[in-house]
Amino acid sequence: MGEEKDLLSSLVLELRRGTLVLSVLSQMKEPKYGYALVQSLEEKGVAIDPNTLYPLLRRLESQKLLESSWETGGSKPRKYYHRTEYGTQVYMELKEHWQQLTHSMEQLWKEEDI
């Protein structure tokens, strides 16, 4: 039973990882700093650990999908991220692929005899 639970947990984690880029890009039209992004995602049912988010933000920035800037006017400096024009184009294409994929999955599930 323990191996089956470990396998299921591993598969769920793999499935979630595949959605994180799309989830993050969906929230980055307006500038957000990391903690605000964690909260925004969690409010919408997408839990993400900061130890996962920050490397992802840096990777998306290195891929030119996000840009960052420092805000130093508050009580402590914060690094804000937002989608680039290229990032918006990629996000829209990913979103379209996601919609096609979910439509296909719905079709597959309709065929089940469970």
C-alpha positions as CSV (number, residue, x, y, z in Angstrom):
1,M,0.0,0.0,0.0
2,G,2.9,2.4,0.8
3,E,4.5,1.9,-2.6
4,E,1.2,2.7,-4.3
5,K,0.7,5.8,-2.3
6,D,4.3,6.9,-3.1
7,L,3.7,6.3,-6.8
8,L,0.5,8.3,-6.8
9,S,2.1,11.1,-4.9
10,S,5.0,11.1,-7.4
11,L,2.6,11.2,-10.4
12,V,0.5,14.0,-8.9
13,L,3.7,16.0,-8.3
14,E,4.8,15.4,-11.9
15,L,1.4,16.6,-13.1
16,R,1.5,19.7,-10.9
17,R,5.0,20.6,-12.1
18,G,3.8,20.6,-15.6
19,T,1.2,23.3,-14.8
20,L,3.3,25.6,-12.7
21,V,4.8,27.6,-15.6
22,L,1.3,28.2,-17.0
23,S,0.0,29.1,-13.5
24,V,2.7,31.6,-12.8
25,L,2.6,33.2,-16.3
26,S,-1.2,33.6,-15.9
27,Q,-0.6,35.8,-12.8
28,M,2.1,38.0,-14.2
29,K,0.3,40.6,-16.4
30,E,0.8,43.1,-13.6
31,P,4.0,43.3,-11.6
32,K,4.1,41.0,-8.5
33,Y,6.8,40.2,-6.0
34,G,7.3,36.6,-4.9
35,Y,5.3,36.4,-1.7
36,A,2.3,38.2,-3.3
37,L,2.5,35.7,-6.2
38,V,2.5,32.8,-3.7
39,Q,-0.6,34.3,-2.0
40,S,-2.4,35.0,-5.3
41,L,-1.8,31.4,-6.5
42,E,-2.9,29.9,-3.2
43,E,-6.1,31.9,-3.2
44,K,-6.9,30.3,-6.5
45,G,-6.1,26.8,-5.3
46,V,-2.6,26.5,-6.7
47,A,-0.2,25.9,-3.8
48,I,3.4,26.6,-4.5
49,D,6.4,26.5,-2.2
50,P,8.6,29.6,-2.3
51,N,11.6,27.2,-2.7
52,T,10.0,26.1,-6.0
53,L,8.7,29.5,-7.0
54,Y,11.9,31.6,-6.8
55,P,14.0,29.4,-9.0
56,L,11.1,29.2,-11.5
57,L,10.9,33.0,-11.6
58,R,14.6,33.2,-12.3
59,R,14.4,30.6,-15.0
60,L,11.4,32.4,-16.7
61,E,13.4,35.6,-16.5
62,S,16.4,34.0,-18.1
63,Q,14.1,32.7,-20.8
64,K,12.9,36.3,-21.4
65,L,9.4,35.4,-20.4
66,L,9.5,37.7,-17.4
67,E,11.4,40.9,-16.5
68,S,12.2,42.0,-13.0
69,S,12.8,45.3,-11.3
70,W,13.6,46.3,-7.7
71,E,11.2,48.5,-5.7
72,T,13.2,50.2,-2.9
73,G,10.6,52.7,-1.7
74,G,9.0,50.5,1.0
75,S,10.1,49.2,4.3
76,K,12.3,46.6,2.5
77,P,13.4,46.2,-1.1
78,R,11.3,43.9,-3.2
79,K,11.9,42.4,-6.6
80,Y,8.9,42.6,-8.8
81,Y,8.3,40.4,-11.8
82,H,6.0,40.9,-14.8
83,R,5.5,39.2,-18.2
84,T,7.3,40.5,-21.2
85,E,5.6,40.9,-24.5
86,Y,7.3,37.7,-25.5
87,G,6.1,36.1,-22.3
88,T,2.6,37.1,-23.1
89,Q,2.8,35.5,-26.6
90,V,4.2,32.3,-25.1
91,Y,1.6,32.4,-22.3
92,M,-1.2,32.7,-24.9
93,E,0.1,29.8,-26.9
94,L,0.6,27.6,-23.9
95,K,-3.0,28.5,-22.8
96,E,-4.3,27.4,-26.2
97,H,-2.4,24.1,-26.0
98,W,-3.7,23.6,-22.4
99,Q,-7.3,24.2,-23.6
100,Q,-6.8,21.7,-26.5
101,L,-5.3,19.2,-24.1
102,T,-8.1,19.5,-21.5
103,H,-10.7,19.2,-24.3
104,S,-9.0,16.0,-25.4
105,M,-8.9,14.6,-21.9
106,E,-12.6,15.4,-21.5
107,Q,-13.3,13.4,-24.6
108,L,-11.2,10.5,-23.3
109,W,-13.0,10.5,-20.0
110,K,-16.5,10.5,-21.7
111,E,-15.6,7.2,-23.2
112,E,-14.9,5.5,-19.8
113,D,-17.3,2.9,-18.5
114,I,-16.6,3.5,-14.8
